[in-house]
Structure formats: structure tokens, C-alpha cells
């Protein structure tokens, strides 16, 4: 009788174990590919990772990749994590190259991000999973809680930048069907502002580690508050090009007061 009781107990335990394992077979998590690009200009040798605890730091076990000279990266992630966590890119001083200036490593480290709402496992050539200073600004706008949807945040950022309502600010502004010189220039200026604050953002600026999130978010808020200035500076090159092109080469010096009050070429104020 004792042997029968023991045998029955073993049978029950074995059945429970099999049930807990899904019928005797282990479940392997499915994986997905998250691929995209990183740009101010395209960034080569930037470190990209999925930030699974939202601390802006690369922690052990988080999927990571290094960008190529086209700014391209590919992450292999748990399929359940797609759209749940943001993507981070670290541009490292002395390591990362901004392909706008391909012969020189960047002088200042900075951090870019992509809001979780925009992370997808399905991308086209020119859009999707594109990390830039603009996507970074959108991510910080979303975490404020001031925007009900990503669409609302994008509408506000477009207005601040002074770009058309249909401008694809989350797409690759460098090339292809969404190429946009104004967005590229704005991104360059934002990246410069971010890099100039690196010593205040990172505990170790050279390796871009130990980011202080509160300081980082304050910086991004300050940049957003000054977006009209970024907009003006971003628009200056095209405006100057247009105006200069309309001046006939070799013509006599003329009064330039229509361009700037008080400036006169060949007159009593300029060069006197």
C-alpha cells in the first residue's frame, strides 16, 4: 500500500511539472529585427541599444549594435519588446564620425533616442526607426505627458520648426523620398547644442556614461523653448543663398540698408 501511495505521488508531480512546462516542451521567445539609421548627418560607429529600463544607459543584456558608415544599425530583440521600449544611440567623442564631416571624429559626445511609440519591426528604406535630434526631441516631448498622442507632438514640433504640415520629421531627411534640407540643418544645430553640454550631462563625457537624466531633460526642454531661434538659424543659409544669387556679379557698391538697417556699402557708415 505504501508503494502505491508513493507511485501515485510521483505520477501527480510529474504531471504537474509537464503542465507547467506547456506539455513537456520549453517555450523559446520569438525574436524580431529592429533596423534603422542614426543621423545628425549619418553617424558611423555610434552605439545603438534598446533601453529596456528607461535609464538612458546601456546595461548588461540589452540588445546593442554599432552603426556603419551609412548610419545603419540592426538590433535582434524579443518580439514582445518591439514598441515597448525606446531605442538609444550614443555618439561618442573621438569614436563616432558624422558623415557630414567624414574625415573627422566628433569632438563632443551626445545622446539621441527614438520614442517607443515609433519603434517598429517593419521599416521601409527611408522611414522607420530613424534616430535623429528631431526624434530625440519628440521622445522628450512625449515623456512630459503634455501630448495625448505622438501625432499631437509632431504637429507641435513642425509648427516650432516652421516646416510644412506634411513634413516627415521622423523619416530619413538625408536622402530618398523624404530628403529635407531644412530638417537636416535644424538637426545639425540641435546636435551641436547637445554636444556643447556634454560635460554637464555625463559623469564620464568621453565614454558618454553616467548620464544625469534630470539635466538631460532640462537641456532638451531648453532647446525646445528656443526652437524659434533654431528655426531662424536653420533657415538662414537658404535665405542668404537666394538673396546673394539675386545680386548681379560685378555691379557697383550699393546701399544694403534693405537687408540690414544701418549698413551701407560705399557710404558714410560702412568702413568710415
Secondary structure as UniProt FT lines:
FT   HELIX           2..20
FT   TURN            21..22
FT   STRAND          31..39
FT   TURN            40..41
FT   STRAND          42..44
FT   STRAND          47..51
FT   TURN            52..53
FT   TURN            60..61
FT   STRAND          64..66
FT   TURN            69..70
FT   STRAND          72..78
FT   HELIX           79..81
FT   TURN            82..84
FT   STRAND          86..91
FT   TURN            93..95
FT   STRAND          97..98
FT   HELIX           99..101
FT   TURN            102..103
FT   STRAND          110..114
FT   HELIX           116..118
FT   STRAND          130..131
FT   HELIX           133..143
FT   TURN            144..145
FT   HELIX           150..161
FT   TURN            165..166
FT   TURN            169..170
FT   HELIX           176..178
FT   HELIX           181..196
FT   HELIX           198..201
FT   STRAND          202..204
FT   TURN            205..208
FT   STRAND          209..211
FT   HELIX           213..225
FT   HELIX           227..245
FT   TURN            249..250
FT   TURN            257..259
FT   TURN            261..262
FT   TURN            265..266
FT   TURN            270..271
//
